[in-house]
Amino acid sequence: MNRRSDILALGSFVVLGLPDGMLGTAWPSMRATFGVPIGALGLVLLLGTAGSVLVTVFVGTLIQRLGVAALLAVAGLCAAVGVTGYALAPGFGLVLGVSVLSGASAGMMDAGLNTAIALTGRQRLLNLLHGAYGVGTAIGPLVVTAAILTGSWRPAYLTLTVLDLVIAGSWLRQRRRDGPVSRAAKRTIRGTKRAAPLPPFRVPFSWSAKSMPTAQPTIGWIPALAIFSENSSAPNRLSVSVSARAGCWSDLASSASRAIVMAPSSRE
């Protein structure tokens, strides 16, 4: 896996963490805009988590069929559509509708990258990936605060739309650089024989030349459980915080702790 791919993976997780940090801060203004009670946030979280868990179950199959880079490009496009719905929603009904799509895109991005990197055994990169997510959740409240100071929370989600499109375009470029996954490569990975190393995002199931067919049946359920616990709690932290600053320090502390865990990891 080359350095460009590593940076793109980390950038994707920073952007992945942004909406989780933004929603809690934006919700007081959003609920006032749509005229809904503060408890309606639970519906948004429920639908988002449902979409995320549902798509995560099928991530293993999607990686095999599309390849990692193509899957992440699709995730970025779905995320862009979802947050655009947030930014332009005339009513709360559309927010609920696109929450499912946003959750599904987060599930594809989260489980896709976690699975691909974990199967290569790169522990340090995996820890950095989770630290990058924490950085995104820490920056999210600042983006929303800046938008609200200009008069509305909606520009924050329009900014996120642009970032999601950049991520999607970057993964499409990565896929074109690596080339499409051949059927022969898929058969080699599913079989027991080793092949010559493929480009990192060309491999449909793993980013390494190692074959791990025994991991396939559980590849969707383990990330699904992790995403359920993570997505159901992250946006709530700032909605009940005394200030956005307190939430930012909380997320920064979480990111720092993840980075510290990276230190004793085995060398790649």
DOGU-862167 format. One record per residue (C-alpha): chain; x, y, z. Coordinates in Angstrom, 3 decimals. Last residue first. Example, Ala and Ser with C-alpha at 12.3 -4.5 7.8 and 13.67 -1.06 7.14 Angstrom:
# DOGU-862167
ATOM; mol; u; v; w
ATOM; A; 13.670; -1.060; 7.140
ATOM; A; 12.300; -4.500; 7.800
***
This chain:
# DOGU-862167
ATOM; mol; u; v; w
ATOM; A; 4.458; -2.919; 9.483
ATOM; A; 5.921; -2.612; 12.934
ATOM; A; 3.966; -3.986; 15.856
ATOM; A; 1.800; -1.623; 17.812
ATOM; A; 3.247; -0.091; 20.979
ATOM; A; 2.843; 3.484; 19.709
ATOM; A; -0.590; 3.245; 18.062
ATOM; A; -2.392; 3.235; 21.412
ATOM; A; -1.162; 6.786; 21.895
ATOM; A; -2.894; 7.852; 18.663
ATOM; A; -6.185; 6.446; 19.901
ATOM; A; -5.831; 8.343; 23.174
ATOM; A; -5.121; 11.547; 21.277
ATOM; A; -8.232; 11.125; 19.136
ATOM; A; -10.407; 10.628; 22.227
ATOM; A; -8.900; 13.696; 23.871
ATOM; A; -9.632; 15.687; 20.724
ATOM; A; -13.209; 14.442; 20.799
ATOM; A; -13.732; 15.569; 24.385
ATOM; A; -12.000; 18.896; 23.767
ATOM; A; -14.376; 19.543; 20.853
ATOM; A; -17.400; 18.625; 22.972
ATOM; A; -16.430; 21.112; 25.645
ATOM; A; -15.917; 23.819; 23.024
ATOM; A; -19.372; 23.163; 21.575
ATOM; A; -20.824; 24.249; 24.878
ATOM; A; -22.696; 22.856; 27.859
ATOM; A; -22.871; 19.542; 26.035
ATOM; A; -26.206; 17.754; 25.572
ATOM; A; -26.355; 17.945; 21.781
ATOM; A; -22.569; 17.649; 21.707
ATOM; A; -22.383; 14.110; 22.990
ATOM; A; -25.492; 12.880; 21.200
ATOM; A; -23.853; 12.781; 17.768
ATOM; A; -21.419; 9.999; 18.810
ATOM; A; -23.741; 7.612; 20.675
ATOM; A; -25.749; 5.544; 18.198
ATOM; A; -23.086; 5.747; 15.510
ATOM; A; -20.379; 4.092; 17.595
ATOM; A; -22.350; 1.196; 19.105
ATOM; A; -24.034; 0.319; 15.810
ATOM; A; -20.803; 0.798; 13.863
ATOM; A; -18.985; -1.746; 16.017
ATOM; A; -21.775; -4.306; 15.687
ATOM; A; -21.861; -3.885; 11.917
ATOM; A; -18.076; -4.070; 11.667
ATOM; A; -18.243; -7.590; 13.189
ATOM; A; -21.251; -8.719; 11.150
ATOM; A; -19.963; -7.945; 7.675
ATOM; A; -16.647; -9.786; 7.560
ATOM; A; -17.956; -12.784; 9.483
ATOM; A; -18.474; -15.110; 6.530
ATOM; A; -15.350; -13.857; 4.668
ATOM; A; -12.711; -14.326; 7.337
ATOM; A; -12.099; -17.969; 6.440
ATOM; A; -11.162; -17.007; 2.885
ATOM; A; -8.049; -15.138; 4.024
ATOM; A; -5.683; -15.121; 1.062
ATOM; A; -2.559; -13.042; 1.494
ATOM; A; -1.485; -10.786; -1.396
ATOM; A; -2.526; -7.744; 0.598
ATOM; A; -5.248; -5.135; 0.178
ATOM; A; -7.989; -7.695; 0.760
ATOM; A; -11.305; -8.601; -0.821
ATOM; A; -11.418; -7.072; -4.306
ATOM; A; -7.669; -6.427; -4.693
ATOM; A; -7.184; -3.461; -6.994
ATOM; A; -7.005; -0.983; -4.122
ATOM; A; -3.510; -1.943; -2.948
ATOM; A; -2.007; -2.751; -6.368
ATOM; A; -1.602; -6.529; -6.673
ATOM; A; 1.078; -8.700; -5.093
ATOM; A; 1.970; -11.805; -7.160
ATOM; A; -0.362; -14.674; -6.506
ATOM; A; -0.762; -17.108; -3.670
ATOM; A; -2.711; -20.292; -4.107
ATOM; A; -5.578; -21.200; -1.773
ATOM; A; -8.475; -19.878; -3.791
ATOM; A; -10.700; -16.860; -3.235
ATOM; A; -7.809; -14.493; -3.907
ATOM; A; -6.803; -16.335; -7.065
ATOM; A; -10.365; -16.456; -8.355
ATOM; A; -10.721; -12.698; -7.863
ATOM; A; -7.419; -12.020; -9.606
ATOM; A; -8.475; -14.181; -12.563
ATOM; A; -11.728; -12.274; -12.798
ATOM; A; -9.769; -9.059; -13.192
ATOM; A; -10.165; -6.092; -10.883
ATOM; A; -10.202; -2.869; -12.838
ATOM; A; -7.105; -0.657; -13.029
ATOM; A; -4.935; 0.636; -10.213
ATOM; A; -4.855; 4.210; -11.510
ATOM; A; -8.503; 4.093; -12.520
ATOM; A; -9.455; 2.931; -9.036
ATOM; A; -7.386; 5.663; -7.400
ATOM; A; -9.044; 8.282; -9.587
ATOM; A; -12.443; 6.996; -8.526
ATOM; A; -11.265; 7.129; -4.904
ATOM; A; -10.198; 10.758; -5.306
ATOM; A; -13.481; 11.692; -6.970
ATOM; A; -15.479; 10.232; -4.087
ATOM; A; -13.321; 12.038; -1.517
ATOM; A; -13.680; 15.357; -3.354
ATOM; A; -17.434; 14.813; -3.611
ATOM; A; -17.606; 14.190; 0.126
ATOM; A; -15.662; 17.390; 0.793
ATOM; A; -18.029; 19.429; -1.382
ATOM; A; -21.070; 17.993; 0.373
ATOM; A; -19.501; 18.779; 3.762
ATOM; A; -19.318; 22.433; 2.791
ATOM; A; -23.004; 22.304; 1.867
ATOM; A; -23.623; 20.765; 5.287
ATOM; A; -21.973; 23.689; 7.058
ATOM; A; -23.773; 26.142; 4.787
ATOM; A; -27.106; 24.906; 6.247
ATOM; A; -26.494; 25.922; 9.885
ATOM; A; -27.611; 29.494; 9.250
ATOM; A; -26.705; 33.140; 9.959
ATOM; A; -22.955; 33.611; 9.492
ATOM; A; -22.356; 32.670; 13.126
ATOM; A; -24.295; 29.477; 12.474
ATOM; A; -21.815; 28.507; 9.758
ATOM; A; -18.774; 29.082; 11.982
ATOM; A; -20.391; 27.049; 14.752
ATOM; A; -21.184; 24.230; 12.322
ATOM; A; -17.575; 24.013; 11.119
ATOM; A; -16.266; 24.184; 14.696
ATOM; A; -18.605; 21.396; 15.761
ATOM; A; -17.274; 19.152; 12.958
ATOM; A; -13.567; 19.669; 13.710
ATOM; A; -13.582; 17.380; 16.755
ATOM; A; -15.627; 14.671; 15.030
ATOM; A; -13.188; 14.766; 12.119
ATOM; A; -10.150; 14.506; 14.390
ATOM; A; -11.765; 11.491; 16.040
ATOM; A; -12.155; 9.812; 12.654
ATOM; A; -8.467; 10.488; 11.986
ATOM; A; -7.622; 8.731; 15.256
ATOM; A; -9.568; 5.709; 14.053
ATOM; A; -7.495; 5.611; 10.861
ATOM; A; -4.297; 6.159; 12.815
ATOM; A; -5.112; 3.031; 14.798
ATOM; A; -5.666; 1.049; 11.590
ATOM; A; -2.470; 2.471; 10.094
ATOM; A; -0.527; 1.305; 13.119
ATOM; A; -2.056; -2.143; 13.077
ATOM; A; -1.262; -2.944; 9.455
ATOM; A; -2.302; -6.616; 9.410
ATOM; A; -3.397; -6.505; 5.763
ATOM; A; -6.833; -7.829; 6.710
ATOM; A; -7.336; -4.905; 9.093
ATOM; A; -6.734; -2.386; 6.312
ATOM; A; -9.398; -3.806; 3.994
ATOM; A; -11.933; -4.401; 6.749
ATOM; A; -11.577; -1.001; 8.386
ATOM; A; -11.715; 0.762; 5.018
ATOM; A; -14.866; -0.985; 3.866
ATOM; A; -16.549; -1.042; 7.278
ATOM; A; -16.290; 2.710; 7.755
ATOM; A; -16.848; 3.836; 4.177
ATOM; A; -19.717; 1.474; 3.461
ATOM; A; -21.342; 2.104; 6.842
ATOM; A; -20.991; 5.865; 6.485
ATOM; A; -22.694; 5.683; 3.085
ATOM; A; -25.525; 3.625; 4.550
ATOM; A; -25.993; 6.089; 7.402
ATOM; A; -26.164; 9.006; 5.007
ATOM; A; -28.703; 7.156; 2.875
ATOM; A; -30.882; 6.348; 5.895
ATOM; A; -30.584; 9.932; 7.123
ATOM; A; -31.713; 11.077; 3.671
ATOM; A; -35.311; 10.131; 4.441
ATOM; A; -35.379; 11.527; 7.973
ATOM; A; -34.075; 14.881; 6.758
ATOM; A; -36.634; 14.820; 3.952
ATOM; A; -39.432; 14.477; 6.489
ATOM; A; -38.094; 17.337; 8.600
ATOM; A; -39.014; 19.934; 6.024
ATOM; A; -37.588; 22.124; 3.265
ATOM; A; -34.371; 20.064; 3.178
ATOM; A; -31.600; 21.850; 1.260
ATOM; A; -28.648; 21.320; 3.625
ATOM; A; -29.772; 17.944; 4.951
ATOM; A; -30.519; 16.653; 1.457
ATOM; A; -27.071; 17.833; 0.387
ATOM; A; -25.754; 15.784; 3.314
ATOM; A; -27.312; 12.638; 1.874
ATOM; A; -26.344; 13.212; -1.759
ATOM; A; -22.720; 13.822; -0.789
ATOM; A; -22.711; 10.744; 1.448
ATOM; A; -24.023; 8.608; -1.399
ATOM; A; -21.254; 9.916; -3.666
ATOM; A; -18.591; 9.224; -1.050
ATOM; A; -19.870; 5.696; -0.437
ATOM; A; -19.856; 4.985; -4.171
ATOM; A; -16.212; 6.089; -4.316
ATOM; A; -15.472; 3.883; -1.302
ATOM; A; -16.953; 0.853; -3.048
ATOM; A; -15.001; 1.579; -6.221
ATOM; A; -11.742; 1.828; -4.283
ATOM; A; -12.300; -1.398; -2.355
ATOM; A; -13.230; -3.641; -5.272
ATOM; A; -16.648; -3.847; -6.863
ATOM; A; -17.757; -7.484; -6.576
ATOM; A; -15.493; -8.726; -3.791
ATOM; A; -15.769; -5.491; -1.847
ATOM; A; -19.558; -5.548; -2.183
ATOM; A; -19.732; -9.115; -0.869
ATOM; A; -17.703; -8.242; 2.212
ATOM; A; -19.682; -5.033; 2.727
ATOM; A; -23.028; -6.858; 2.830
ATOM; A; -23.616; -6.740; 6.602
ATOM; A; -22.334; -3.173; 6.602
ATOM; A; -25.227; -2.043; 4.411
ATOM; A; -27.829; -2.880; 7.050
ATOM; A; -25.788; -1.561; 9.979
ATOM; A; -25.326; 1.862; 8.394
ATOM; A; -28.911; 2.212; 7.211
ATOM; A; -30.233; 1.286; 10.655
ATOM; A; -27.784; 3.644; 12.354
ATOM; A; -28.957; 6.547; 10.218
ATOM; A; -32.598; 5.705; 10.800
ATOM; A; -32.169; 5.511; 14.569
ATOM; A; -29.978; 8.605; 14.756
ATOM; A; -32.492; 10.741; 12.873
ATOM; A; -35.345; 9.341; 14.952
ATOM; A; -33.467; 10.077; 18.179
ATOM; A; -32.902; 13.660; 17.083
ATOM; A; -36.678; 14.005; 17.298
ATOM; A; -36.175; 14.335; 21.067
ATOM; A; -35.319; 18.019; 20.623
ATOM; A; -38.882; 18.670; 19.524
ATOM; A; -39.657; 19.587; 15.901
ATOM; A; -40.289; 23.006; 14.325
ATOM; A; -38.146; 22.427; 11.238
ATOM; A; -35.908; 25.472; 11.662
ATOM; A; -35.936; 25.246; 15.459
ATOM; A; -35.015; 21.575; 15.224
ATOM; A; -32.096; 22.456; 12.947
ATOM; A; -30.786; 25.202; 15.228
ATOM; A; -30.707; 22.938; 18.288
ATOM; A; -29.408; 20.088; 16.057
ATOM; A; -26.359; 21.825; 14.600
ATOM; A; -24.011; 21.034; 17.473
ATOM; A; -25.111; 17.410; 17.771
ATOM; A; -25.105; 16.928; 14.016
ATOM; A; -21.677; 18.370; 13.300
ATOM; A; -19.443; 15.947; 15.184
ATOM; A; -21.010; 12.874; 13.602
ATOM; A; -21.087; 14.715; 10.260
ATOM; A; -17.301; 15.383; 10.402
ATOM; A; -16.141; 11.880; 11.367
ATOM; A; -16.385; 10.452; 7.854
ATOM; A; -14.495; 13.472; 6.490
ATOM; A; -11.581; 12.663; 8.812
ATOM; A; -12.006; 9.007; 7.860
ATOM; A; -11.647; 9.758; 4.166
ATOM; A; -8.553; 11.846; 4.827
ATOM; A; -6.931; 8.880; 6.571
ATOM; A; -7.677; 6.570; 3.630
ATOM; A; -6.434; 9.152; 1.130
ATOM; A; -3.210; 9.595; 3.086
ATOM; A; -2.610; 5.844; 3.150
ATOM; A; -3.340; 5.504; -0.569
ATOM; A; -0.833; 8.210; -1.404
ATOM; A; 1.746; 6.531; 0.838
ATOM; A; 1.587; 3.285; -1.060
ATOM; A; 0.000; 0.000; 0.000
***
